[in-house]
Amino acid sequence: MNSRDRIAVIGVGNDFRRDDGIGWAVVSRLRERAGHELPANGLELTVNDGDPGRLIGLWEGAHLAIVVDAAHAHPGQPGRVHRIELEREELRQSGQTSSHGLGLGEAVELSRTLGRLPTRLVVFAVEGQDHTLGTGLTEPVAEVVEPLVQRIEEEITGFRTAAHTPASVPRLE
């Protein structure tokens, strides 16, 4: 596998803090589909607790990294999905707040400093309703799992198509 073909999908969160488990739920569903609906070659599906150092290790060397995380928004709309696409040159610490104390913004900045950013980073931040101790997603967050899995599959398919299409095809005259 060529590193330009490597895709890392990382579910960030804590499966024991209700809606904070959205990233884990999405990755779990993607794992079920890998090799069937979703070609598995070059695809790494992992979960992470949001530790910036571990996040960097998971996306380092990936051409495409997709991160799914719970987010807090005020006022919030539980289940609303925010899609943020960042190219290596554009990655900046955002004002988005993860449901973790330290997290994605810090990982991006540290990764930039260390020269370990993925070529392209897509973040799906899902607004949660309940981040207290317990298992299971609340209804509005659980309802976005399948549509989000489908969106991620589309991202991966689109990336793979673009990555294997020549940038310019010479015209024959």
Secondary structure, 3 states (H helix, E strand, C coil): CCHHHCEEEEEECCCCEHHHHHHHHHHHHHHHHECCCECCCCEEEEEECCCHHHHHHHHCCCCEEEEEEEEECCCCCCCCEEEEEEECCCCCCCCCEECCCCCHHHHHHHHHHHCCCCCEEEEEEEECCCCCCECCCCHHHHCCHHHHHHHHHHHHHHHHHHHCCCCCCCCCC
